[in-house]
Amino acid sequence: MKTLVYVEHDNSELKDATLSVVTAASKLGEVHLLVAGSGCGAVADAAAKIAGVGKVHVADDAAYANQLAENVAPLIAGLMDHHDAVLFPATTTGKNIAPRVAAQLDVMQISDILSVEGEKSFTRPIYAGNAIATVESGDAKLVITVRGTAFDKAAAEGGSAAIEAVSGPGDAGTSSFVGSELAKSERPELTSAKIIVSGGRALKDSETFAQVIMPLADKLGAGVGASRAAVDAGYVPNDYQVGQTGKIVAPEVYIAIGISGAIQHLAGMKDSKTIIAINKDEDAPIFQVADVGLVADLYKAVPELMEKL
């Protein structure tokens, strides 16, 4: 089976999410990568070095500069004549493009896979991760999104894949890129952070959140996350949200402060290697998944923790 992996990038650097997808694709067969962008030669060179990759297809065209789904999907659909499956990271970009590819190929998309059980058999979470379903596809072509936290990252060095230029229909003319406003932070990005400190609704307001969570995160060199309740209350921006409707993370250490542990939040962080929870409610659901649980008032516990650090 030949698999095609969509490479996520910003035209200069390859995103880590791609490495986990390569690992998933390698369980299906020969791995080819697709780099679609504009002036993306450096990304193609980096992609060719990924261990286990056989070939890198490069579509360098102004139409793909911002990876608009309306333009990229027809390109991928055309390449599927020579591939049996296409895999995307289950990120905003991957989730935007994959359904369009599936529609053009007239196949069912298989979303958010956790493991590869066979050539066309996979596991995926349902009911906010409370159950794991095993699904098998009957389609000739497979369109799959991959939950990156469920697979180890492929080695970024050690490969020597051939690079091949490809072309597609170009600009579909149905959408245009207007602009982007990207949040910038010196802290690690949530999906790649090794340590994450998250706060919940118990932090009362944005000022309290900043006073309690930020110093601890800075002390630990951690990324900052939040529950949906904290985001909805306006404590922090949307890109801090961890959970089923936010970001799926699996850091080495996840510290949940003042988070009760709603199902949708647990779905986004329960794969973390070590979970530490601080909550004054001893019956909070977060303690059911926590490796270390501290039943205490966060306003006393966090300052004490800071003193020890």
C-alpha positions in Angstrom: 0.0 0.0 0.0 1.3 3.5 -0.9 0.4 6.2 1.5 0.6 10.0 1.0 1.1 12.2 4.1 0.2 15.9 3.9 3.1 17.9 5.4 2.0 20.8 7.6 4.4 23.8 7.4 4.6 27.6 7.2 6.7 27.6 3.9 9.9 27.8 5.9 9.7 25.1 8.7 8.1 21.7 8.9 5.6 21.3 11.8 6.1 18.5 14.4 2.6 17.2 13.8 3.8 15.7 10.5 6.3 13.4 12.2 3.6 11.5 14.1 1.5 11.1 10.9 4.6 9.6 9.2 4.8 7.0 12.0 1.1 6.1 11.5 1.5 5.9 7.7 4.5 3.6 8.0 2.3 1.0 9.6 0.2 0.9 6.3 3.0 0.7 3.8 5.4 2.9 1.7 5.3 6.5 2.8 5.3 9.5 0.4 5.0 13.1 1.5 3.3 16.1 -0.1 4.7 19.6 0.5 2.3 22.1 -1.0 3.3 25.7 -0.7 5.1 28.6 -2.2 8.9 29.0 -1.9 8.9 25.9 0.3 12.2 24.4 -0.8 13.5 24.3 2.7 10.5 22.4 3.9 10.9 19.8 1.1 14.6 19.4 2.1 13.6 18.8 5.7 10.9 16.4 4.7 13.3 14.3 2.6 15.4 13.8 5.8 12.6 12.2 7.8 13.4 8.6 8.5 11.2 6.1 6.6 10.1 8.3 3.8 10.4 7.0 0.3 9.6 10.1 -1.8 8.6 13.8 -1.3 6.2 15.4 -3.8 6.6 19.2 -4.0 3.9 21.5 -5.4 5.5 24.9 -5.3 2.9 27.4 -6.6 1.6 30.7 -5.4 -1.9 29.1 -5.3 -0.7 26.9 -2.4 1.1 29.7 -0.4 -1.5 29.8 2.3 -2.6 26.2 2.0 -6.2 27.1 1.2 -8.3 23.9 1.3 -10.2 24.8 -1.8 -6.9 24.8 -3.8 -5.0 22.0 -2.0 -7.8 19.4 -2.0 -7.9 19.0 -5.9 -4.1 18.7 -5.9 -4.3 15.8 -3.4 -7.2 14.2 -5.1 -5.2 14.1 -8.4 -2.3 12.4 -6.6 -4.5 9.7 -5.3 -4.4 7.9 -8.6 -1.0 6.6 -7.5 -1.7 6.3 -3.8 -4.0 4.1 -1.7 -4.3 6.3 1.4 -3.8 9.9 2.3 -3.1 10.9 6.0 -3.4 14.3 7.6 -2.6 15.5 11.1 -5.8 16.1 13.1 -5.0 19.8 13.3 -6.9 22.8 12.1 -5.3 22.6 8.7 -5.7 18.8 8.3 -9.3 18.9 9.4 -10.0 21.7 6.9 -8.5 19.9 3.9 -9.3 16.2 4.6 -13.1 16.3 4.2 -12.8 18.1 0.8 -10.5 15.4 -0.4 -12.8 12.6 0.8 -15.8 14.3 -0.9 -13.9 14.6 -4.2 -12.9 10.9 -4.0 -16.4 10.0 -2.9 -15.2 8.0 0.2 -15.8 8.1 3.9 -13.2 9.9 6.0 -11.8 8.1 9.0 -11.1 10.7 11.7 -8.7 11.0 14.6 -7.3 7.5 14.5 -5.4 6.2 17.6 -3.9 3.1 16.1 -3.6 1.0 13.0 -5.0 -2.4 13.5 -4.8 -3.7 9.9 -4.6 -2.5 6.3 -8.0 -0.9 6.5 -8.8 -1.2 10.2 -8.2 1.5 12.8 -9.2 2.6 16.3 -10.7 6.0 17.0 -12.3 7.7 20.0 -16.0 8.2 20.3 -18.2 9.7 23.1 -15.5 12.3 23.9 -12.9 9.6 24.3 -14.9 7.5 26.8 -15.1 4.6 24.3 -12.7 3.5 21.6 -14.3 2.2 18.4 -12.6 -0.2 16.0 -13.6 0.7 12.4 -12.9 -0.9 9.1 -13.2 0.8 5.7 -14.6 -0.7 2.6 -13.5 2.1 0.3 -10.8 1.7 -2.3 -9.0 4.8 -1.2 -8.5 5.9 2.4 -8.7 9.5 3.8 -7.5 9.6 7.4 -6.8 12.2 10.1 -4.3 11.1 12.8 -4.3 12.1 16.4 -0.7 13.0 16.8 -0.5 12.3 20.6 -1.3 8.6 19.9 1.8 8.0 17.8 5.5 8.4 18.4 7.2 11.0 16.3 9.3 9.7 13.4 13.0 10.7 13.5 13.5 14.0 11.7 17.0 13.0 10.5 18.3 9.9 8.9 16.3 9.7 5.7 17.3 10.5 2.1 14.1 10.5 0.1 13.9 11.6 -3.5 12.2 14.9 -4.2 9.8 15.1 -7.1 8.0 18.2 -8.4 4.3 17.8 -9.0 1.6 20.2 -10.2 -2.1 20.6 -9.7 -5.0 22.7 -10.9 -3.7 25.7 -9.1 -6.1 28.5 -7.9 -9.7 27.2 -7.8 -10.9 30.8 -7.6 -13.4 30.1 -5.0 -11.6 31.6 -2.0 -8.8 34.0 -1.2 -6.5 34.6 1.7 -7.2 37.9 3.4 -4.9 37.8 6.4 -4.1 36.1 9.7 -3.6 37.2 13.2 -1.4 34.8 15.0 -0.9 34.7 18.8 2.8 35.1 19.7 4.3 33.9 22.9 7.7 33.1 24.3 6.3 30.1 26.1 6.2 26.7 24.4 3.3 26.0 22.0 0.7 23.8 23.6 0.8 20.9 21.3 4.6 20.6 21.5 5.2 21.6 25.1 6.7 19.0 27.4 5.1 20.6 30.5 1.7 22.3 30.6 0.2 24.3 33.4 -3.6 24.7 32.9 -6.1 26.8 34.9 -9.9 26.5 35.3 -12.9 28.5 36.2 -11.9 28.6 39.9 -9.3 31.3 39.0 -12.2 33.9 39.0 -10.9 36.3 36.4 -8.1 37.1 33.9 -6.0 39.0 36.4 -6.1 36.1 38.9 -5.3 33.6 36.2 -2.3 35.6 35.2 -1.1 36.0 38.8 -1.4 32.3 39.7 -0.7 30.4 36.5 1.8 32.5 34.5 4.6 32.6 37.1 4.4 28.9 37.7 4.5 28.2 34.0 7.5 30.5 33.5 9.3 28.9 36.4 8.8 25.4 34.9 9.4 26.5 31.3 5.9 25.3 30.5 3.1 26.0 28.1 -0.1 27.6 29.4 -3.5 25.9 28.9 -7.0 26.4 30.2 -10.3 24.7 30.5 -13.2 25.6 28.2 -15.0 27.2 31.2 -12.0 29.5 31.7 -11.9 30.4 28.0 -15.6 31.0 27.8 -15.4 33.3 30.9 -12.8 35.4 29.1 -9.8 34.6 31.4 -7.6 33.7 28.4 -7.8 33.6 24.6 -9.3 30.6 22.7 -5.9 29.3 21.6 -5.2 28.3 25.3 -8.1 25.9 25.4 -7.3 22.2 26.0 -10.1 19.6 25.3 -12.3 18.1 22.8 -13.2 21.5 21.3 -9.7 22.8 21.9 -6.2 21.3 21.5 -5.4 17.7 22.1 -2.1 17.5 24.2 0.0 14.8 25.7 3.0 16.4 27.5 5.4 14.7 29.9 3.7 16.6 32.8 0.2 18.2 32.8 -0.6 20.3 35.9 -4.4 21.1 36.2 -5.1 23.9 38.7 -8.7 24.6 39.7 -10.0 22.3 36.9 -12.9 20.0 37.9 -12.3 17.7 34.9 -15.3 17.8 32.6 -15.5 15.0 30.0 -14.6 17.3 27.2 -11.5 18.6 29.0 -10.3 15.1 29.9 -10.6 14.1 26.2 -7.9 16.6 25.4 -5.3 15.8 28.1 -5.7 12.3 29.6 -2.9 10.9 27.4 -0.4 13.0 29.3 2.4 11.0 30.8 2.0 12.4 34.3 -1.1 14.4 35.5 -1.0 16.5 38.6 -4.2 18.0 39.9 -4.9 20.7 42.5 -8.5 21.2 43.5 -10.3 21.7 46.8 -13.2 19.4 45.7 -12.1 15.9 46.6 -14.8 14.5 44.4 -13.7 16.4 41.3 -13.5 14.0 38.2 -10.0 15.2 37.5 -8.7 13.1 40.4 -9.9 9.9 38.5 -7.2 10.4 35.9 -4.6 12.2 38.0 -1.3 10.5 38.9 -0.8 13.0 41.7 -3.8 14.7 43.3 -3.7 17.4 45.9 -7.0 18.4 47.6 -6.2 21.9 48.6 -7.1 25.6 48.0 -5.1 26.6 45.0 -4.6 30.1 46.4 -2.5 28.5 49.2 -1.1 25.5 47.4 0.4 27.2 44.3 2.3 29.9 46.2 3.7 27.1 48.4 4.7 25.2 45.3 6.4 28.3 43.9 8.4 28.6 47.2 9.6 25.0 46.9 10.7 25.5 43.3 
